[in-house]
Each structure stands twice: as structure tokens, then as C-alpha cells.
Amino acid sequence: MELEWAGIPAVAIVHEAFVAAAKATAAVSGMQDYEFVVVPYPVAPPGEWTDEEIDLVAKQVAPAVARRLSRDH
């Protein structure tokens, strides 16, 4: 969100388990409408990802990240 405040397009990728915390952070930061890219279950939380899971998640979220970064800001 700090990058967005600085005018730099950015994307927050959030594991489904942390969506509520991410939304709360966005709300107290004055960005309650901030759009996250969510990584759904069954993928484990990020701290537990293997290299293979990182590759899989990257392939899954890349289209949403590209769409979010290419929007007019």
C-alpha cells in the first residue's frame, strides 16, 4: 500500500488465511477498497511453500497480478 501511496502500481498477494488481516490493514490505512490477489487453499501458508508450490502459485496468480498492474491508477 505504501508503494501505491507513492504512485507506484503494486499488488498485494495474500493467502486466503490472511485476507481478514489484510482487509483490516487496508481499512486502517484509508484504502478500504484496495484489491488483493488471493491465494486460496489448499496451498499452505507462504512460510511453508516448497519451490514447486512457489512455481504453482506464481502461475496461478500471474494473470490477476498482470491485470491489476495494467489498470489505470
SVG drawing of the C-alpha trace seen along z (x, -y; Angstrom):
<svg xmlns="http://www.w3.org/2000/svg" viewBox="-14 -9 26 38">
<polyline fill="none" stroke="black" stroke-width="0.4" points="0.0,0.0 2.9,-2.3 4.0,-1.9 0.5,-2.8 0.6,-5.9 3.9,-6.8 2.2,-6.4 3.9,-3.1 1.5,-0.4 1.7,2.6 -0.1,5.8 -0.6,7.5 -0.7,11.2 -2.5,12.6 -3.0,16.1 -6.7,16.9 -5.9,17.4 -4.7,13.7 -7.5,11.9 -9.2,10.6 -6.0,9.2 -5.1,7.7 -8.5,6.0 -8.2,4.6 -4.8,3.2 -6.1,1.7 -9.1,0.1 -7.0,-1.5 -4.7,-2.7 -7.5,-4.5 -7.5,-2.1 -10.6,0.0 -11.2,0.7 -7.7,2.0 -7.9,5.1 -5.8,8.1 -4.8,11.1 -5.8,14.1 -4.0,17.4 -6.7,20.0 -6.5,23.1 -5.3,25.9 -2.0,24.2 -0.2,24.0 0.7,20.6 3.6,18.9 6.2,19.7 5.7,23.4 5.9,23.3 8.2,25.6 9.9,24.4 7.3,26.4 4.5,24.7 6.0,21.3 6.1,22.1 2.5,23.3 1.2,20.3 3.1,17.9 1.5,19.5 -1.9,19.3 -1.8,15.6 0.2,14.2 -2.8,13.3 -4.5,11.5 -1.3,9.7 -0.9,8.6 -4.5,7.3 -4.1,5.4 -0.8,3.8 -2.1,2.8 -5.1,0.9 -5.1,-2.8 -4.1,-4.2"/>
</svg>
